[in-house]
Amino acid sequence: MVAALTLGLTVAAPGQSSASTQSVAAVKPSSTDTGVPPGTALKVHNGDLSITKDGTIVEGFDIKGSVYVKANNVTIKKSMIRGGPASKSQQGIVVSWWGNTNVRVEDSTIRADYPSYWQDGISGGNITATRLDISRVVDSFKIIGGNVSLTNSWLHDNAHFSPDPNQSDNQTHDDGIQVTGGKNIAISGNTIEGAHNSALMIGQGKTVANVTISNNWLGGGGCTVNVTQSGVGTPIQEMAIKNNQFGPGNYGTACPMRLPNSSPISLSANVWATTGKTATPQRF
């Protein structure tokens, strides 16, 4: 059951504050510069948290459950969010599914205490996220709807299960980021690694458009960036993949990107991190 606690006021741990920056990372994001800042005092909250009041700020908490955002202009920062015990339906640790706008998640660690093939990290749309450390979930960030920005974050060590009854091949299809649909998506300055399926999986359950993937460090997966036109079937519009550095995938350097010829995807300055040579996509 959702909502162990519903907040009707702004909450913040005493003495905690957070800088608000959105610059692209100058160095590869890792444990040293993502997640809850060292020395942050955290107040324990047991159970799920349902946010229903516009303008709520959640700061300086150790949340032993999931966070359900059902209000506008909500900010979550300097917090550890652990998720709860596994359910028998799809769930996320931070969820924004209800059309609410201007959700911000900053300087926080999202790490499943109970990894499950049902559990993702962040799930939803209308989210601006920066300096996050996300691990031990299936999809670190599942974008459902548009208006999403992810910067300066470390997505790593995805949960992978076999058997997984959700998949026809009995293998968890875990991704760093999965895009199921939406417009205005920016993924910049992140380290995204450690997923079995792909670092970025972009499909089209609904139309996808205006996507920028830039200045990231990307690795892992069968194809590290995998773009499809399934579902909608129409070309993806206004998509750019540029200035990214690639590490090896599950099959070495065989497939840094898998891209449909029918989508006008702009490519520039994507290279292998170890050699500086162009990372050439597979086309279909």
Secondary structure by P-SEA (a helix, b strand, c coil): ccccccccbbbbcccbbbbbbbcccccccccccccccccbbbbbbccbbbbcccccccccccccbbbbbcccbbbbccbbbbbccccccccccccccccccbbbbccbbbbbccccccccccccccbbbcbbbbccccccbbbcccbbbbcbbbbcccccccccccccccccccccbbbccccbbbbcbbbbcccccccbbbbcccccccccccccccccccccbbbbbcccccccccccccbbbbccccccccccbbbbcccccccccccccccccccccccc
